[in-house]
Amino acid sequence: MINEQLQEYIDLLIPARSGVLAEMEEYAKEHQVPIMEAAGIEAMLQILKIQKAETILEVGTAIGYSALRMAYALPNAKIVTIERDEERLAKAMVYIEKAGKGSQISIIFGDALETEKQASQHGPYDAIFIDAAKGQYKRFFEMYSAFLKPGGIVVTDNVLFKGLVATQDSPNKRIRNLVKKIDDFNKWLMSNPDYDTVILPVGDGVAISVKR
Ligand SMILES: C[S@@+](CC[C@H](N)C(=O)[O-])C[C@H]1O[C@@H](n2cnc3c(N)ncnc32)[C@H](O)[C@@H]1O
């Protein structure tokens, strides 16, 4: 997103994770599980800490890496996380138990397009983190922001999609369609009168939206 050399410099300054988090990073790399990029997650955690978020909803658990990062960074926060992939969720449960964070993280198994009711039961939320199917970002935002407190924050990952939103030059039609959807979402989000949004060029592009 920024100059590659600079990104590498920043990444090297971020302290390496240890224990279960390091194990998860290794697993994610080995099994091609997409977890949030280091600089992106650091930016998100910093914002959640400044906000002192106590209730957080995550859309897209994968193996539970970002949920655990949030649990460690905000030990008093309750985290609710939604995932539809059974195998990834099983892995997430193992890691969350291993980290001793089972009582801090609640898991909802299902398609986030259909888990509104369960998520609402744990709300309202101080923050919502959207990190699931990119083509559905607008739907997720519209559905779950209903459970956000006034002044609450929505963090959306991958909004710059490896820079493709600016260059729009992928040879792959499926990717081009996805880029168009993210571009449409970004335009919709930036002009949404109910939110103040800034797009940070960290990681894969992180949008921070504050509910008015
Ligand atoms: C990028 S990964 C999440 C990474 C995780 N937030 C992290 O940084 O550790 C996206 C996850 O969202 C899940 N997902 C995609 N669409 C979904 C949907 N409609 N409902 C529930 N989960 C979904 C995928 O199965 C995948 O595991």
The ligand as a Gaussian input file, in Angstrom:
#p B3LYP/6-31G(d) Opt

LIG

0 1
 C      -10.072000     -12.854000       5.977000
 S      -10.726000     -14.190000       6.854000
 C      -10.888000     -13.579000       8.491000
 C       -9.567000     -13.375000       9.157000
 C       -9.641000     -13.002000      10.625000
 N      -10.495000     -11.871000      10.853000
 C       -8.246000     -12.694000      11.116000
 O       -7.711000     -11.629000      10.760000
 O       -7.697000     -13.533000      11.855000
 C      -12.383000     -14.184000       6.318000
 C      -13.243000     -15.269000       6.934000
 O      -14.600000     -14.902000       6.734000
 C      -15.341000     -16.070000       6.510000
 N      -16.567000     -15.667000       5.805000
 C      -16.675000     -15.193000       4.546000
 N      -17.952000     -14.891000       4.263000
 C      -18.670000     -15.208000       5.368000
 C      -20.045000     -15.140000       5.688000
 N      -20.947000     -14.719000       4.798000
 N      -20.425000     -15.536000       6.907000
 C      -19.538000     -15.990000       7.830000
 N      -18.213000     -16.069000       7.578000
 C      -17.779000     -15.689000       6.370000
 C      -14.430000     -16.963000       5.697000
 O      -14.810000     -18.315000       5.818000
 C      -13.068000     -16.628000       6.282000
 O      -12.685000     -17.579000       7.243000

